[in-house]
Amino acid sequence: MKSIDLFYQGEGVGEIAHIELEPDATFAILKSLLADKHGVAADAMLFLEDEDEPIDEAVLLKDRATAKGLKVHIHRCRHIEVTVMFNNETVERRFAPGATVARVKRWAAEHKFGMSGEDAGEHVLQIAGTHDRPAPGTHIGALTDGKVCALAFDLVADERVNGASGAGA
């Protein structure tokens, strides 16, 4: 079996990075490599993208990999306390650090603020107090420093660059 492509983000690793490992490597080996490479604390945990609990480090990479590889997150925080504000209403929920911005937005916009999928598509998450709008595939843990396990967003209308969407005013 060929090597497994691992795409990862984490505490101190804002951009998606890539590493290849042998299929029989464990998640403990991956954690050690990432911790050494990025200076992450030894008590950090590994999360698979959009999974709520840390992965058991004794598991072999090949047991969780797909044909496209694995998306992993390394972080000291077990949960990120997420707050989303929209129209003077605030909702809160804990997510694992490997949760994507898209997952948080879907939860807030559709499940908490009652938007249709179409309306939700016209909005983006913006880090509160900034103009930063992280990409949908960004892990929320990559937006924190590992000391503060919390993140606040505003749900805002997406700005159109070239005029109307064609849907009519």
N, C-alpha and C positions, 0 to 999 in steps of 0.2 A: 504494500500500500504506500502511495506517495505521501509526502509531507502534507500537513494540514495548514491551511491559511487561517491565521488568527488576526482579526481586526479588533483593535482595542482603544479605549479611552479610559480616563481615570483622573484621580486626584493628581493635579500637576501635569496632566496630559490632555490638553484641550482639543487638539486636532486628532483625527482618527489616524492611528499608526498601525503598522503591519509587522507581523513576525511569522515565520514558518517553523513548525516543530514536527517531530516524528509522531505518528499516530499513537504509539505506545507510551508517550510522555503523559505524566499526570498533570492535573491542574496545579499541584504543589510545585512542580518544576516550572510551569508557566509563571506562577506567582513569584517565585524566587527570581526568575529572569527579569520580570517587569519591575519588581521592587529594586533590584540592583541597578537596572538601567535608568530608572526615573527617581530614585531616592525615596520611594514610598516606604512608609513605616512597616515593620515586620508584622504588625497586628492588622494590616489591611486585609480585606476579604475580596474574593473574586465573585462576580455576578455575571451570569449570562444575560444578554440584552433582553429587557422587559420581563425578567423573572424576579419574583419577589424575595427569594431567599438566596443566600450565598451558596455557591456550588461546593459540594464535598470535594476537598482537595485530593482525595485518594482516587477519584474517578479518572479514567483514562480519557484523553482528548477524543479518541476515535469513538467513544461511546456516546458522545453528545454532538459530534460534528455532523454537518450536512455536506452535500456536494459543494456548497459554496463556502464551507469552512465554518468558523465560529465568530461571533461578535461578543466581546468580553469587556467587563469593566472592573477596575481595581480601585478600592476606596476603603478608608477607615470607617466611614459612616455606614451603619447598617441600614439606615433609612434617612431620607431627606424630607423634612417638613416643608411641603409646598403650599403656598398661598397663591390663589389666583383672584384678581379683582376685575370686575366688569360692571359697569353701570351702577356704581356705588354699592355693589354687593360683593361679598368676599366668601370664598369657599376654601377649605383646607383639607389636605389629605397627606398621608405619609406614602412615599414611593421609595422603592429600592434605587440606589444610585445609577443602576443600569437602565432605568426607565428612560424612554426617549421623550423628547419635547413633543413629538406628535402624539404619543400616548397620553401625556398630561393634558394637552390641548383638547383631545377628543373627550377625555373624562370631564374636563371643565365645561367646554362649550356645549357638548351634546347632552351629557348626563346631568350636569348641575345647573347650567343656565338655559337648558331646553332648546337649544338651537337645532335647526335641521342640519343635515350634512352639508347642504348647499350654503346655508348661512355661515356655518362653521368654517367652510372653505374660504370665506371672504375675510376671515380674521386670523391673526397670528399672536403668538405669545411674545411679549417684550419684557425683558428683565426690568422690574420696577425701578424707577428713578434713573433709568438710562434710555438710550435709543437702540440698545442691543437687542436684536431679534435672532436668537439662535436657530440654526437650521433644524428641520424636523427630526433628522436622524441623530442629533446631538444627545448624548446621555446627560441627564440632569446633574449627575455627580461631577461631570467635567466642568460645571459652572460654579462649583463650590470649592473651598480650599481644604476641606477635611477637618478644619477646626470648628467651623460653624456648619451644622448639618441642616441648613434651612435655605430656602430660595423663595423669592416672591416675584410673581409675574403680573403684568397687566394684560388682559385680553383686548387687543386693539384691532381696528379695521385695517386690513392690508391696503397699502397704498398702491394704486395703479400708476404705472410709469407712462404708458402711451394712451391715456384717455380711458373712455368707457369700455366696459366689458362686452358691449353689444347686447346686453340683456334689456336695455331700455332704462329710462330714469324712472 
